[in-house]
Amino acid sequence: MRIFVIHNFYQHAGGEDQVFEQEVRELSKKHDVKAYTVKNMKGLTGAVQFLRYVWNVEEGRKIMGQVNEFQPDVVHIHNLHYSIGPLIIRRLRNRGLPVVMTLHNFRLLCPSASLFVEGEIFTDSVQQNFPWTAVKKRALDHSLGKTLVTAFVYWLHRKLGTWAQVNRYIVLSDFAKKMFAESTFPVDPARFVVRPNSMELRPIQADKNRRLLYIGRLSAEKGIMQLLNAISEMDIPLDIYGTGPQLEIVKQLIAPYPHIQYKGYQSQEVLTKAIAEADALVVPSVCYEGMPMTIIEAFAQGTAVLASEIGILKEMVVPLYTGMHFNPFQKKDIQACIVAWNELATGKKLEVAVNCRNEYAKHYTLAKNMERLLAMYKAVITEQKNK
């Protein structure tokens, strides 16, 4: 099979990039794969990229040049924001090619992408034809201009029927599929297929160190401040890995508390070892996540997850089976969850560890995930030929 994959890197690396790179690497083992990538830039170059967002003829020309040379059977899009833009979908379908698109977030519903605005979950855009409320609230990077342009781009391509030209949308959870199905997004819900993220991991042997672990972006929507405000009052150790806009605030807040350690931005090898040794991974997100890769890795290593009881986190983590839930907006509830886990009998924790590994084997292995993806490719190729 000949597969053409398109991806727009953000300025800062994230989980979407990891998924894209992993899939290209795995598909390339048995198929002919060509990847086209661009990256959002800063300064004047970034401004020009953003201004072309609505109808990027230049990127469309470059991509179609490579498509015509490569002659793919199917095209898989991961991210279009903002250096590529939606126009390429129309160009691909005019060429008669089947298109699959992975939705790693909720940007097609709201400029915020995470449905998180002004420190809380924000779903007004889901039921609006044009997300005026998000624009008023400067939902994207606190910028009126960026939010308005992004809202216009996605609204215009709704009106033009661009989104309806995608043969199949991949969403990461039943929660995400429901959000799109109940929204004003003008595409038949039957075109949405649930396919979770995956990782190819081997469990490593490690003794638990009785420490909790946070791995992720240090930013408001990830709930790091809520977690720190709760655990700073407790005598339970926490290790923090990652970086982000709230890094300096995090460092200042934890300075008086030796039981909370900032470990920096580390390699995957270091993170894997930290996950395997941790008593539990804490995911305190206050936004609707796509599908955190850290949870999948925790399951693979038999490490329980203490997570917010919202969105996909409530779906992935089952209380007292693979971890526990808490209300991330209530400090007392976060503390109660941590205490309950800390006081859980050793036998029960070992049982949870086994459950975590079983969940990984059942749902999140790379081999099973790639089988689903290839079956989807074959289905849309057949549909396109029948048309």
N, C-alpha and C positions, 0 to 999 in steps of 0.2 A: 504494500500500500504506500502511496506517496502522500505525505502529510505536510502541509504548510502551516506553521504556527506563528502567530503574531502576539507580541507583548510589548507594552509600554512600561518601562521602569520608572518608578517615582524617584525623587531626589534621594530619599533614604530607603535602604533595603528593607523588605518586609516579607511576610509569609507568602504573598502572591508570587514573588520572585522565586522563592524556594520551590513552590509547587510547579511553576513553569519550567524551571531548570531540571527538576526531577523528571517530569513527564517527557521532556525532549530527550533527555539522556536515556530513559528507559525505552521509549519508542524507537530510538535510533538503533537499538540492538537488533531489531528484526525488520525494520521498515526504513524506507527512504524519507528522511525528515529534513526540512529546511526551516530555519527560524529567522524571522525578521524582528529586530528589536530597535527601539529608540529609548532615549532617557530624557525626562524633564530636566531642564537646565535652569540655572538662576540668571538674574540680570536681564540684559537686553535680549539675549538669545531666548531665554525663557518667556519673556513677554511676547516676542514674535511667535513662538510656538503656541502660546495660549490664544493669541488673536486669530490664529488659523484654525482653531479648534472646531468652529462651527462647520467649515467646509474646506478641509485641508486637501486641496488639489495636489499640492506638491508631494505629500506623503503618499497619497493615493496613486500618483504616477509612479513613484519609486517602488511601491509594493506590487503594483500590477505588472511592472516590468519584470520583477523577479518571479511573480506567479506565472506569467506567460512563458518564461524560460524554463521553470521547474515543472509545469504541467501537473499540479497536484490532483489527487482524487477528492480531497476534502481540506477545508481550511478551519483551523481552530484558533479562536481569538481569546486571549486572557484579559487584557486590559487595553483600553483605548484612551484613557484620560492622562494627559490632555494633548500630547504631541502628535497623536494620530487622528483621533476624532472618528465619529460614526460614518462619515462619507464612504469609507472603505467597504463597509457592508454592502452598500448599493453597487459599488464597482464590482465586487466579487459576484453578486447575484446576477448582474447584467452579463457577466461572463459565464453564467450557468453553473457556478460552483456551489456545492452544499457547504453551509457555514454552521459551525458549532461555537457557542460562546459560553465560557465559564463566568459566572457572576460571583466574584469573591466578596462583594459587599452589596450595599443597597443604593448605589449611586444612580441607577436607572429610576429609582423612586424619589430620591432626594439629593440635592447637591452636597449635603453633609456626608453622604456615603455610609456613615455609621449610625444614622438616626440618633445622634447625640448632639444636643445643642444647649449652650448655656448651663452646663453642668447636670443635665438630666436627659432622659430618653425623650426623643422628639419624633412623633409620628404624624404630625399634621399633613405633611407632604403626601403621605400614602394615599389620601383620599382627595387630593387636589389635582385638577388637570394641569394647572401651572402653580408651582410651589411658591406662591407669593409670601407666605408666612416665613419660609426658610430664607427668602431674600431679605425680608425686613429684619430678621434676626442675624443676618450675615453668617449663615450657617457654615460656609466654607472659609476656613482660615480667618474668621472675623472680618472678612472683606466683602463690602457691598458689591464691588465690581466683579470679583471672582465668582461670587455666588450668583449674581444676575446672569453673567455670561454662561456659566455652566447650566443654570436652569433653562436658559433660552435654547442652548444647544440640544438638550435632551427633549425639551418640549417641541422644538421645530421638527426633530426627527420622529417624534410621535406623530405629528400632523402629516408628515411626508410618508409615513408607513415604513420607515427604515427598520424599526425594531421587529416588525412583522416579517421581515425578509430573512431573519435568522431561523434556520431549520430546527435547531434544538438549543435550549438554554440549560446549562448544568448549574444546579444550585447545590449547596453543601448539606442541606438539612431539610426535614419536613417543615420546620419552622419557617425557613426562608421561602419555601414553595408556597406555604400558606399566605405569607405576607404579600407575595406578588399576586397570588390568585385573588386576594381580597382587595387589591389596590385598583387604581385607575389605569394601570399599565395596559396598553391596548394589544395584548398578545394572548392567544388561547392558552390557558393553563396546561393543556395537554402537551404543549411543547416544552414544558419544564420537567426535567429529570433530576432526581436526587442522586448525587454521587459524592460521598464524603471525601475529604482529603485523606492521604495515606502516606506512610513512610516505610521504607525497608530497614528494619532495625533488628539487631540481635541483642537480647538481654545480656547484661553484664553482671557478673557476680560482685555484689557490694553489700557491706553491712550498713544498716540504717544508722544515721548519725543523730537522730532525734531532733533535727532542725527542720523548720519549714522553709519553703523555697518559693521565690517569685522570679519568673523570667519573662521579660517583655519590655515593651516600650514604656518609658517613664513619662506618661502623659495623662491628662485629666480623664479621658474616656476609659482608660485602663484601670481606674480605681486605686492607683497606688497610694494616693494620699489618704483615702478612707482606710486602707489596710494599715498604713503606718500610724494613723491616729488611734487605731484600735490596739495594735500590738505594742505600741510604745508604753502602754499602761500594764502590760503583762510581762511575766518572767519566762517567756517562751522565745527561743532564738529563731531568727529569720535571716536568710541570705538573699540578697537582691542582685540579679544579673540583668544588664541592659543599659540603654541610654535613651535620651529623649529630651524634650523641652523642659521637663521638670527636674532634670538632673541636679542642678544646684540647690533647688528647694529641698529635694530628697536628702542630699548630703547635710544640709543645715539642720533638718529636722531630726535626723538619726544621730547626729554628733554626740548628744548627751547619753545615748543608749548603747552600751557596748554589746548588748545581745542582738542588735540589728547591724548586720555587716553588708556594706556595699562592695560587690566583687567586680564591678565593671562590665565592659562588653567583651565577651570571651568567645573562643572558638567552639565549634560544635562538639568537638571531643571533650572539652572541659564541661560543657553544658550537659552532655549525656551522662558523664560521671556524677555531676551534681544531682541530676534527676534520680539516678539509680540509688544514690546514698540518702536522699531526703526522706524525712518521715512522711511528708505530703507536699504536693505542689499547691500553691494558693493562686487562684485566678479570680481577682476581685472586680472584674470589669463592670462598669456602670453603663455600658453601651451594648447594642446588639452586635455580637461578634459574628464573623464569618464561620470559621472553624479553626480554633487555635491549634497549631501544630504541636505546641508544648503539651497539650492534653494527650494527644495521640502518643507522643513519646513517653509520657508518664505511664500510660497504660501499658506500653510495650515493656517498660522496665519494672512493672509491678508496683508503681508508686501511686498512692491514692491522690485524689484531687478534691480540694475544698474550693468550691466555686459559687459565684453569684447565681441566684435562682431566677435568672432572666434569660430569655432568648434561647439560643442553641445550647448554652451551658446547662440549662435545666434539662435539656434533652439528652446531652452526652453523659452527664454525671448522674448516677442513680444513688440516692442516699443509702448509706450503709451497705452498698454493693460495690460501688467503685469510688466512693468518697462521701462528701456531705455538701449541703447547700447552706447559704446564708443570704440575708438581705444586705446588699452592699451599701445601702443608704442608712443603715442602722448600726452604729458602732457597737451597741450592746449585743446585737445579733451576731456580728462578726466574732466578737469575743466569745460568745456562748458556743458558737460552732467550733472554734479553735480549742476551747476547754474540753468540749465533748469528745473531740477527736483525740486530744492528748490523754484523756482518761480512759479511752477505749481499751479493752483487754487485748493483750498481745495476740491471743488466739484469733480474735476477731479481725485484727489488723492483717494478720497473715492470710486470713480468708479473703479479705478485700484485695490483697495483693494478687492472689490467684485469679480472682474475678477480673481484675484489670488486665492481666495478661490474656485471659480468655476473650475479653472484649476486643482487644487489639487483633488477635488472631482471627476473630469472626468478622470484623468489620473494616479494619484499617490497614491490612497488609497491601503492599504495592502490587503484588501479583494479581489479587482479586480485583483491585481497583483498575488495573490496566485492562483486564478482561472486559469489565463494564464499558470502559472507554472505547475499545476497539469494536465492541458490539454496537455501540452508538454510532460510530463512524460508518460501519457497514449499513446500518439502518438508514441513515440520511443519504448515503450514496445511492442506495436502492430507490429511495423515495424520489430523489432528484432525477434519476434515469427514467422512472415511470412517468414523470411529468413531461 
